């Protein structure tokens, strides 16, 4: 089950890993995404810290980590073809996977 943040990111937890992306609502607001910058695997993120930059034909937007942990995977498909986020932001357009830190689990 997806959990949505106030800033329109979503995350879905499976075991110790959360998959993170942006909501359909946010995607519609920013318009056609043309560039995505995701921190590399191994980067530690703190909840509510700036995490991903989405650039669209309208503006650039920072998204925030919905949970604390370490990035363990990035969706290389969206880096190569950002339009995937436009077409399917809540499934195929996921951005990264994060291993949840112990503090978040308690």
N, C-alpha and C positions, 0 to 999 in steps of 0.2 A: 504494500500500500504506500502510495506517495504521500509525503508530507510537504506542504507548501509554506514558504516563509512570507513575511510581510513585504519583502522586497522582490517577491515573485520568483525565487529560486525554488527548486524542488529537490528532494532527496528520497531515496528508497533504500532501506537497509536490508541486507541479506547477510546474516551471520555477523561478521565483524567489519563488513565492507558496505559503504554507502555509495550509491551511484548518484551523481549530481548533474542537474541541468537547469534550464530556465523554462518557465511556464509559457503556455501558449499565449496567455494574456500579455506577458512581457514581450514576447516575440512580435506580437501584433503592434504593440506600442512603438517599438524601435524600428520596425520596418525590415527591409531586406538586409540580412547580415551578410557582409562581404569579407570580413576578416575576423579571426578569433585568435587571441593570445592566451594560452593556458600554461601555468607554471609546469616545469618538468617533473617527471616521476621522482619521488624522493623529497619533494618540497613539503615542509610542515606548514599547515594552515591552522589558524586559530579562528574559532567561530566568530562571524561578523567581520573578519578581515577581508580586504579586497582580494579576489582570487582570479577572476577571468575578465579580460577586456573583450567586449563585443563591439565591433565597428560596423555600422550600418550605413545605408545611403543617407540617413537622417542625422546620425550622431554617433559618438563613441560612448559606451556605457560600461561602468565597472559592475561586476556581479560579486557577491560576497559568499564566503564559505558558510554554509548553513550548519556546519558541525566541525569540531576540531579533529585533526588527525593528519595523516601523511598521505600524499597522493601516491597511489600504487599503479594507476593506469590512466592514460588519456585517450580520448576518442580521436585517433588519427584521421578517421574518415571526415570528421567535421573540419579539421585543419586543412585538409586537401580540398574539401567542397563545403564551405560554410552554408550553402543553400539547404543542406540537410536540416539545419536548425530551423530554417523557415518552414520547411515542409512537415517536419515531425519533431518539434522541440521536446516533447515529453516521452519519446521512445528512442528512435534511431539517432536523434540529435543530442543525446546525453553528452556531457562535456568531459567529466573525469570521475574516477573512482577513488575514494579515500578510505584508508584504514582508520577506523574510529579509535581515538586515543582513550586510554583507561578512564580519564576524568569524565568523558562524555557518557560512558556506560553506566556510571553510578548515579 
